[in-house]
Amino acid sequence: PKSSVNVCSRVFHENRKINEEQHQNEGGLLKPLIFGGLDGILTAFAIVAGSAGGALDPSVVLILGFSNIFADALSMGVGEFLSSKAENE
């Protein structure tokens, strides 16, 4: 005699689409957010530390730091846009 669990399992698998892929939809922005944040923190620190260590004027250090943060944000945004566009196609 077949148990109801085996019957339910068989029915589920027979009715499932053959080419259907199972993907997790939660946390879609978590990976790029963490990656971009870590990248931005590390490169901004490196730019500011290097320019401050080079005895540059504090205003130049600030300009370099903020321009690096802006460039990183723009670069990460464009990269994520193109990545998600390619994934959707």
Secondary structure, 3 states (H helix, E strand, C coil): CCCHHHHHHHHHHHHCCCCCCCCCCCCCCHHHHHHHHHHHHHHHHHHHHHHHHCCCCHHHHHHHHHHHHHHHHHHHHHHHHHHHHHHHC
